[in-house]
Amino acid sequence: MDAIFDFLDKGGYILRIIIGLSVVVFTLVVERLIFFYKIREKYDFLSILKEGKEKELKEALRSKTPLSRLLHNCLINRHLAGQKQKEELELFIMKEEPRFLRFLNFIAVSTTAAPILGLLGTVVGMIKVFDALSTLGSPDAQLLAKGISEALITTEAGLVVALPCLFLHSFLVSKAEGYISKMRHEGLRIISLFENESKKT
């Protein structure tokens, strides 16, 4: 425990900011991972509509996932012309997008900010080191090495936080874009089905 407090003391207030930022970022990452896990869809909406499975359709609509809301939106607008249905689909997706992209900008900014904060901490530490050496008069190599080592702690911490954040942000963006693309694809398939059905009648 003493070693942790000693490490925090060496890093100064900037190290504490970096650690606090990392806690917030990783909390948001966990929240996003839980979100994407919860919205997994177990229903094949197109098959349900093609086969006219009323019971499964009602269950799918009650699932409260983005794709179930998409299905509900398509069903409400099925009486419209094909192009108008597609316009309504795009409007719906635009409204849903913020749900998928939530917190991702903050995670991206934090990924960039962490190493910059680390460098700032190192600069502040180096200023203190050279200020102390100028006060002492004659530079001591051991004292100088110790001071530089402590000053570099914040740079190390900033990079340690930024690296996993970079990969996690990329993964979450990929998940979000993939789901948005899936919604658009499923929506167009449903609209195409409605158009084919209307041609037959």
C-alpha positions in Angstrom: 0.0 0.0 0.0 2.9 2.3 0.8 4.4 1.7 -2.6 1.1 2.8 -4.3 1.0 6.1 -2.3 4.7 6.6 -3.0 4.1 6.1 -6.7 1.2 8.6 -6.6 3.3 11.1 -4.7 6.1 10.9 -7.3 3.7 11.4 -10.1 2.1 14.4 -8.5 -1.4 15.8 -9.3 -1.1 15.2 -13.0 -0.7 11.4 -12.4 -3.8 11.5 -10.3 -5.7 13.3 -13.1 -4.5 10.6 -15.6 -5.6 7.8 -13.2 -9.0 9.5 -12.7 -9.4 9.8 -16.4 -8.6 6.2 -17.0 -11.2 5.1 -14.4 -13.9 7.2 -16.2 -12.9 5.9 -19.6 -12.8 2.2 -18.7 -16.2 2.6 -16.9 -17.7 4.0 -20.1 -16.1 1.2 -22.2 -17.7 -1.4 -19.9 -21.0 0.4 -20.3 -20.7 0.4 -24.1 -19.8 -3.3 -24.1 -22.8 -4.1 -22.0 -25.0 -2.0 -24.3 -23.9 -3.9 -27.4 -24.3 -7.2 -25.6 -27.9 -6.4 -24.6 -29.0 -5.3 -28.1 -28.0 -8.6 -29.8 -31.0 -9.7 -31.9 -32.2 -13.3 -31.8 -35.1 -12.8 -34.3 -34.9 -13.0 -38.1 -37.4 -10.3 -38.9 -37.5 -11.0 -42.6 -38.3 -14.7 -42.2 -41.0 -13.8 -39.6 -42.7 -11.4 -42.0 -42.4 -13.7 -45.0 -43.9 -16.7 -43.2 -46.5 -14.5 -41.4 -45.7 -15.7 -37.9 -47.9 -13.4 -35.9 -46.8 -14.8 -32.5 -43.1 -14.4 -33.2 -43.7 -11.0 -34.7 -45.4 -9.8 -31.5 -42.5 -11.2 -29.4 -39.9 -9.6 -31.7 -41.7 -6.2 -31.4 -41.7 -6.5 -27.6 -37.9 -7.2 -27.5 -37.2 -3.4 -27.4 -34.0 -3.6 -29.3 -33.0 -1.1 -32.1 -33.9 -3.7 -34.7 -37.3 -4.3 -33.2 -37.9 -0.5 -33.2 -36.8 -0.5 -36.9 -39.3 -3.2 -37.6 -42.0 -1.3 -35.9 -41.1 1.8 -37.9 -41.2 -0.1 -41.2 -44.6 -1.6 -40.3 -46.0 1.9 -39.5 -44.8 3.2 -42.9 -45.5 0.2 -45.1 -48.5 2.0 -46.7 -46.2 4.7 -48.1 -44.6 4.7 -51.5 -41.2 2.8 -51.7 -39.1 5.9 -51.9 -40.9 7.5 -49.0 -40.4 4.4 -46.9 -36.7 4.6 -47.6 -36.6 8.3 -46.5 -38.4 7.4 -43.3 -35.9 4.6 -42.7 -33.0 7.0 -43.0 -34.7 9.4 -40.6 -35.2 6.6 -38.1 -31.6 5.5 -38.4 -30.4 9.1 -37.9 -32.4 9.2 -34.7 -31.0 5.9 -33.5 -27.3 6.6 -34.3 -26.6 8.6 -31.1 -27.5 5.6 -29.0 -24.6 3.6 -30.7 -22.1 6.5 -30.7 -22.7 7.6 -27.1 -19.5 8.3 -25.2 -17.3 7.4 -28.1 -16.2 11.0 -28.7 -15.2 11.3 -25.1 -13.2 8.0 -25.2 -11.4 9.3 -28.4 -10.6 12.6 -26.8 -9.3 10.9 -23.6 -7.1 8.6 -25.7 -5.4 11.6 -27.2 -5.4 13.6 -23.9 -3.8 10.9 -21.7 -0.3 10.9 -23.3 -0.4 14.7 -23.6 -1.2 15.0 -19.9 1.7 12.6 -19.3 4.1 14.8 -21.2 2.8 17.8 -19.3 3.6 16.0 -16.1 7.1 15.2 -17.3 7.7 18.8 -18.3 6.5 20.0 -14.9 8.7 17.4 -13.1 11.7 18.4 -15.2 11.2 22.0 -14.3 11.2 21.1 -10.6 14.3 19.0 -11.0 16.4 21.7 -12.7 15.0 24.3 -10.4 16.2 22.2 -7.4 19.6 21.7 -9.0 20.0 25.4 -9.6 19.3 26.1 -6.0 21.8 23.4 -4.9 24.5 24.9 -7.1 26.5 21.9 -8.1 24.5 19.2 -10.0 24.5 15.7 -8.4 24.2 13.0 -11.1 22.3 10.6 -8.8 19.9 13.3 -7.8 19.4 14.3 -11.4 18.8 10.7 -12.5 16.3 10.2 -9.7 14.4 13.4 -10.6 14.2 12.6 -14.3 13.0 9.1 -13.5 10.2 10.5 -11.3 9.3 13.1 -13.9 8.9 10.3 -16.6 6.3 8.5 -14.5 3.5 10.6 -15.9 4.5 10.0 -19.5 4.6 6.2 -18.8 1.1 6.4 -17.2 -0.3 8.4 -20.0 0.9 5.9 -22.6 -0.3 2.9 -20.6 -3.8 4.5 -20.5 -3.8 5.6 -24.1 -2.8 2.3 -25.7 -5.7 0.1 -24.6 -8.1 3.1 -25.0 -7.0 3.3 -28.7 -7.8 -0.3 -29.4 -11.0 -0.3 -27.4 -12.3 2.9 -29.1 -11.6 1.4 -32.5 -13.4 -1.8 -31.5 -16.5 0.2 -30.2 -16.6 2.4 -33.3 -16.5 -0.8 -35.5 -19.3 -2.3 -33.4 -21.4 0.9 -33.7 -20.9 1.3 -37.4 -21.6 -2.4 -38.0 -24.9 -2.3 -36.2 -26.0 0.9 -38.0 -25.1 -0.7 -41.3 -27.0 -3.8 -40.3 -30.1 -1.7 -39.4 -30.0 0.0 -42.8 -29.6 -3.4 -44.6 -32.4 -5.0 -42.7 -34.7 -2.0 -43.2 -34.1 -2.0 -47.0 -34.8 -5.8 -47.1 -38.1 -5.3 -45.2 -39.1 -2.4 -47.5 -38.3 -4.5 -50.6 -40.5 -7.3 -49.2 -43.4 -4.9 -48.7 -42.9 -3.5 -52.2 -43.0 -7.1 -53.7 -46.1 -7.9 -51.7 -47.9 -4.7 -52.9 -47.1 -5.6 -56.5 -48.7 -9.0 -56.1 -52.0 -7.5 -54.7 
